[in-house]
Amino acid sequence: IAHPYIIRIPEGYSVRSPEIDAAVQEEAPTETTKVTQLLRRLDTVRDL
């Protein structure tokens, strides 16, 4: 199919599946997760 917006992928070019990208995004810690972990650690220190 020839179209001005379609870019041909060279033969042998490795293309990652979208599932791999989705898994990486799910595993990456968010700012909210980081803050929650930090607050838990601060509570642990206070309990000492």
N, C-alpha and C positions, 0 to 999 in steps of 0.2 A: 504494500500500500504506500503510495507516495503522497505525502502531505507536507506542507512547509513547517508544521509544528512537530512533526515526528522525527526524532533523531534515531538514526540507525545505531544499534549496539554492535560493536565489532564481534566477529565470531571468536569464541574462546574467552570472552569477557565474563568475569565472575559477577553475578548479580545476586545480592542478598535478598532473601525473601522478606516480606513485610512482617512476618511473624517474629523474626529475629529482632527487628527494630522495636516491635511492640514489647517484647520480653525485656529488652534493655531499658526501655522507658519505664516499665513497671518496677524494675529493680532499683532504679536510681532514686536515692533518698531525696525527699522534697524538703523545703525549708521548714514546713510544719513538723515533719518527722524529726529533723535535727533539733528543733526547739524542744519538742516533747522529750527526746532523749536527754538533752541537757538539763531540763527541769527535773527529770527523774534522778539524775546523778546528783544534782544539788540537794534534793530531798534526802538522798542516801548520806551525803556528807553531813547534813544537819543532824541526822539520827545518830551519828558517831559522837 
